[in-house]
Amino acid sequence: MRNSAPLPDGIGPIFGMAEARAAGVTAKRLRSADLARPFHGVRRVSLPPTPDGDDPYEQQRRDRVQRAREYAPLLRSAHFFSHETAAAVHGAPLPLIVDEHGVPLGRHDLGPHVSVLGHGPIPRTRGIVRHRAQQTTTSITNVQGMPVSSPASTWVSLGALPLAHLVALGDYFCRRWRPGVGRRTVGRPPLASREQLRLAVAAGRRPGGANLRAALSFIREDSWSP
């Protein structure tokens, strides 16, 4: 079997077709079997399968992040990742999503949450979860080169989750990475403060507001386990 022609320098492992065409990649090359099609208009260099990890929660978090990376070439101005996708990019603990047989959902079943800030057009790509956000209640930051809702904005967007999960997420975002047995990345600054979470809740009405207010009183800065 003939090897496919190498992609031009500057084209990463995940890229939009418009970017590739501008770099001189032919339509035939974009149809090559070594390029996966995670979303319409995106190509990804096919990689050998990697074994799943022992922790299904961490595996599902990594799968969410990978789906965000695969969609990222399609993001437009005022688009950003939010909700569970943003939480995963921030490294936060999320409840495990399983199918009707109790099997954790894999990467292709975890559509990335994409939000639009303000009144811009909603993306129509298949396989994503769409939202609209308001500038008065949402702030955006950049993580791993991707625009995502800030930790506080991410937390308040997940008010529909059960109370225990909201507390676990809040504990993670407000964690002060102090020394201790088995503790990692000692000295890392917290991603948010309890006051920032409180202000985010007070910024405007949102689903799960009562749940979020209840969770605030349980959140601690030195909890290390969901």
C-alpha positions in Angstrom: 0.0 0.0 0.0 1.3 3.4 -0.9 2.1 5.8 1.9 0.1 9.0 1.9 1.9 12.2 1.1 3.1 14.0 4.3 1.1 17.0 5.4 2.6 20.5 5.1 4.6 21.9 8.0 2.4 23.9 10.3 -0.5 21.5 10.0 -1.1 19.9 13.3 -2.5 16.5 14.1 -6.0 18.0 14.2 -7.0 20.6 11.6 -9.8 22.2 9.8 -10.3 21.5 6.1 -10.2 25.2 5.3 -6.8 25.6 6.9 -5.6 22.5 5.0 -6.8 23.8 1.7 -5.1 27.1 2.3 -1.9 25.3 3.0 -2.2 23.4 -0.4 -3.5 20.1 0.8 -5.5 18.4 -2.1 -9.0 17.1 -1.8 -7.7 13.6 -2.5 -5.2 13.8 0.4 -8.0 14.9 2.7 -10.0 11.8 1.8 -7.0 9.5 2.7 -7.6 6.6 5.0 -5.0 7.8 7.5 -7.2 10.9 8.3 -10.1 10.5 10.7 -13.2 12.7 10.4 -14.3 13.5 14.0 -16.6 16.3 12.8 -17.7 17.7 9.5 -15.0 20.0 8.3 -12.3 18.6 10.6 -9.6 16.0 10.0 -7.4 14.2 12.5 -4.3 12.1 11.9 -5.3 8.5 12.8 -3.5 7.2 15.8 -3.1 3.6 17.1 -5.6 2.7 19.8 -4.5 3.2 23.4 -5.6 1.0 26.2 -8.2 2.4 28.6 -6.9 3.4 32.0 -8.0 1.8 35.3 -10.0 4.9 36.4 -13.2 5.2 34.3 -13.7 8.7 35.7 -10.3 10.0 34.5 -10.7 8.1 31.2 -14.1 9.8 30.5 -12.6 13.2 31.5 -9.7 12.7 28.9 -12.3 11.6 26.3 -14.2 14.9 26.8 -11.0 16.9 26.4 -10.1 15.0 23.3 -13.5 15.7 21.8 -13.0 19.4 22.6 -9.6 19.4 20.8 -11.2 17.7 17.8 -13.9 20.4 17.6 -11.6 23.3 18.3 -10.8 24.1 14.6 -14.5 24.9 14.1 -14.8 27.4 16.9 -15.6 30.9 15.8 -15.5 34.3 17.4 -17.6 34.3 20.7 -17.7 30.5 20.7 -16.2 28.7 23.7 -16.4 25.3 25.5 -18.7 25.3 28.6 -20.5 23.0 31.0 -19.1 19.5 31.4 -16.6 20.0 28.6 -15.1 23.1 30.3 -15.0 21.2 33.6 -13.1 18.4 32.0 -10.6 20.8 30.4 -10.1 22.4 33.9 -9.4 18.9 35.2 -12.4 18.8 37.5 -14.2 15.6 38.7 -17.5 14.9 37.0 -20.1 12.2 37.6 -19.6 9.1 35.4 -22.0 9.0 32.4 -23.0 5.4 31.6 -25.4 3.8 29.1 -28.4 1.7 29.9 -26.2 -1.3 30.6 -24.0 0.6 33.1 -21.1 0.9 30.6 -19.3 4.3 30.7 -19.8 6.3 27.5 -16.9 6.5 25.2 -15.4 9.5 23.4 -17.7 9.5 20.4 -20.8 9.6 22.6 -19.6 12.6 24.6 -20.6 15.6 22.5 -18.7 18.7 23.5 -20.6 21.6 25.0 -20.2 24.7 22.8 -21.6 28.0 24.0 -22.0 31.3 22.1 -21.5 34.5 24.0 -24.1 37.1 23.3 -26.3 37.1 20.1 -23.9 35.4 17.6 -25.1 32.5 15.5 -25.4 29.1 17.2 -23.2 26.4 15.7 -25.1 23.8 13.8 -22.4 21.0 13.6 -23.8 17.6 14.4 -22.6 15.9 17.6 -22.3 18.9 19.8 -24.4 20.3 22.7 -25.3 24.0 22.0 -25.8 26.8 24.5 -26.1 30.5 24.6 -24.4 32.5 27.3 -24.8 36.1 28.4 -21.8 38.5 28.9 -23.2 39.6 32.3 -23.1 36.1 33.8 -20.2 34.4 31.9 -16.4 34.9 31.8 -14.0 33.1 29.5 -10.4 32.0 29.9 -7.9 30.0 27.8 -6.8 26.5 28.8 -4.6 24.3 26.7 -5.0 26.8 23.9 -8.8 26.5 23.9 -11.4 29.1 25.0 -13.4 27.7 27.9 -15.7 29.2 30.6 -13.8 30.3 33.7 -13.9 28.0 36.7 -16.5 30.0 38.5 -18.7 30.3 35.3 -18.2 26.6 34.7 -19.4 25.7 38.2 -22.6 27.7 38.0 -23.4 26.3 34.6 -23.7 22.9 36.2 -26.4 23.7 38.7 -28.6 20.8 37.5 -26.1 18.3 38.9 -26.9 16.6 42.2 -25.7 18.5 45.3 -22.9 16.1 46.2 -21.4 16.6 42.7 -21.6 20.4 42.9 -19.8 20.3 46.2 -17.0 18.0 44.8 -16.6 20.4 41.8 -16.5 23.4 44.1 -14.0 21.7 46.4 -11.8 21.1 43.3 -12.0 24.6 41.9 -11.3 26.2 45.3 -8.6 23.7 46.4 -5.5 25.1 48.0 -2.8 22.7 46.9 -1.1 22.3 50.3 1.6 19.7 51.2 0.4 16.3 52.4 0.8 12.6 51.8 0.0 11.7 48.2 -0.9 15.3 47.3 0.2 16.4 43.8 1.4 19.8 42.4 1.9 21.3 45.8 1.8 25.1 45.7 -0.4 25.3 42.6 -2.8 28.3 43.1 -6.6 27.5 43.4 -8.6 27.9 40.2 -11.3 29.9 42.0 -12.3 31.1 45.5 -15.5 30.6 47.3 -16.2 34.3 47.0 -15.9 34.0 43.2 -18.3 31.1 43.1 -20.8 33.1 45.3 -20.5 36.2 43.0 -21.1 33.9 40.0 -24.3 32.6 41.5 -25.5 36.1 42.4 -24.8 37.4 38.9 -28.1 36.3 37.5 -30.8 33.6 37.4 -29.8 30.2 36.1 -31.0 26.6 36.3 -30.2 25.0 39.6 -29.8 28.3 41.5 -31.1 26.9 44.8 -28.8 23.9 44.4 -25.8 26.1 43.8 -26.6 28.3 46.8 -26.9 25.2 49.0 -23.6 23.8 47.8 -21.7 27.0 48.6 -22.0 26.3 52.4 -20.4 22.9 52.0 -17.4 23.8 49.8 -14.0 23.6 51.5 -10.5 24.6 50.3 -8.7 21.5 51.6 -10.7 18.6 50.3 -8.8 16.2 48.1 -11.3 13.5 47.2 -14.6 13.7 45.3 
